[in-house]
Amino acid sequence: MTIHREGIATLSLALVVLLALNATVAYLFPEQTLFRQLFIFASIIVYLLVLQFFRNPRRTTVQNPKHIIAPADGKVVVIEETVETEYFNEPRRQVSIFMSPVNVHVNRSPISGIVSFFKYHPGKYLVAWHPKSSTENERTTIVVRHPSGTEVLFRQIAGALARRICWYVKEGDQVTQGEEFGFIKFGSRVDIFLPLDAKILVQLGDKPVSGETVIAELA
């Protein structure tokens, strides 16, 4: 288990703030030993909560050109046929994974191929399960063209707590299945849009593991 690079600045700032607060409490209440100990304990709990947001566990991806690997840890909250209007403008199968604050927030590529489209959209911070979050929230849209010619679109969507989406790819990049392509701070959602003939291998309520769980199979 390692700490993701996106957490270094946040964790450093949190440590400085908590140390300063504890020093202030010790100065103002030198005789209140129990209070100071409780404050120290609460500070440790807060820091550990922030720390777990940025954990980056090792994942092993079994490469398979027909498999669609989960791009995020979390809970499957949507499986439906819908019209994707930003890139495909045609019906697709949508699978959405909600990432709570306790999930790992590293995002991994569901397939190997070339990034054929990328766009960042600034926006709102509606709760991630809100129906309009996929079109109105801060988000990125990434399309990867598989060597077979099949294209898969996946979208990072910010939630009410997430205020920053990070991505590490651009159009023309070669990506590998299971490779890290981004990070969303503190919770959110990832949508995947697949061909209609893709076989969905997860159900609502399932809890996939990014980089490992096979969520669909291409025809």
Buried (B, 14 or more C-beta within 10 A) or exposed (E): EEBBEBBEEBBEEBBEEBEEBBEEBEEEEEEEEEEBEEBBEEBEEBBEEBBBBBBBEEBEBEEBEBBBBBBBBBBBBBBEEEEBEBBBEEEBBBBBBBBBBEBBBBBBBBBBBBBBBBEEBEBBBBBBBBEEBBBBBBBBBBBBBBEEEBBBBBBBBBBBBBEEBBBEBEEEBEBBBBBBBBBBBBBBBBBBBBBEEBEBBBEEEBEBBBBBBBBBBBE
